[in-house]
Amino acid sequence: MTDSIMSKAATMEIPINSNGDTGTLPEDDSLEQAANLQWSLDEQVGSSRGTRDLQQVMVSGPNLNETSIVSGGYGGTAEGIISTSSIKEEASRGVAVEKIETVKKWSLNTYKCTKQMISERFGRGSRTVDLELEAQIEVLRDTKKKYENVLRLARALTNHFYNMVQTQHALGDTFADLSQKSPELRDEFGYNAETQKLLCKNGETLLGAVNFFVSSINTLVNKTMEDSLMTIKMYEGARLEFDAYRSDLEELSLGPKDAVAMARIDAAQQQYQVQKDKYERLRSDVIIKLNFLEENKVKVMHKQLLLFHNAISAYFAGNQQQLEQTLKQFNIKLRPPGADKPSWLEEQ
């Protein structure tokens, strides 16, 4: 029925008066009825659709992963959707690509260095050699081994001597107690108690000197020398990289000279220059550190060997005054008797 009314309304002519107003249609109001019917149907459909949309929003909620951007001017709008998840994906993809490139460069560098190392080991590849510097490095490694042995023996001596001093202290206390409880041997026990106490006091003084000697040698070996060896290790790694890229450049230079090959040669030349600069910089650092280490070693050992000799000689000569003077000469302060702090040997 609605379709026949709308069909009739669509084919009717609307008369226009001379002033432009539409004329009335007293003979037929079917157009108005059709319009009213259409409006009623639209209201019902719209109401039903609005109810469904509201229910959907209430159940599922708005889509927060999408941002609606409305653009346009008067008379119309243009709407686009930018997904925040796609932005995150682009950022993640960029980080992944960067990591892949880093791994690729590391893998290529590792391959070149491994190839160079194998070639050197089997005598097929050439290596950069600084005979004078390598001789100094070998001397340092040998010296460090010998000084480590001195340190080990000095610690053993200190440990044994500490135990002896503790035994002398206990023996002196025992003699003193027996002197009080044995009237017939009071003087004899008393003499020995005083002797052991004196030896114990001198032993504590000697332990202070030997402890200072051990501490200084430990610093020289495990800090100063070790720092130089770490720089040497970096230098040797740079030398291997330098030779690897040098060999790669030489190999490319012997090949064809087309456009692609020339581009690879230019890239290899740039990498070679970077590795060369790094190698020369670390080589200079090693030379400076070795020279500084030699001067420092001589200065430290001159002082420590003099201290060790004077303290040992004074102790076994029974010269208490010279022993105490030795500690003053090297500014060594002993821990006050009865202090709560653990002994230096317990801290080792």
Buried (B, 14 or more C-beta within 10 A) or exposed (E): EEEEBBEEBEEEEEEEEEEEEEEEBEEEEBBEEBEEBBEEEEEEEEEEEEEEEEEEEEEEEEEEEEEEEEEEEEEEEEEEEEEEEEEEEEEEEEEEEEEEEEEEEEEEBEEBBEBBBEBBEEEEBEBEEBEEBEEBBEEBEEBBEEBBEBBEEBBEBBEEBBEBBBEBBEBBBBBBEBBEEEEEEEEEBBEBBBBBBBBBBBBBBBBBBBBBBBEBBBEBBBEBBEEBBEBBEBBBBBBBBBBBBBBBBEEBEEEEEEEEEEEBBEEBBEBBEEBBEBBEEBBEBBBEBBEEBBEBBEEBBEBBEEBBEBBBEBBEEEBBEBBBEBBEEBEBEBBEEEEEEEBBBEEE
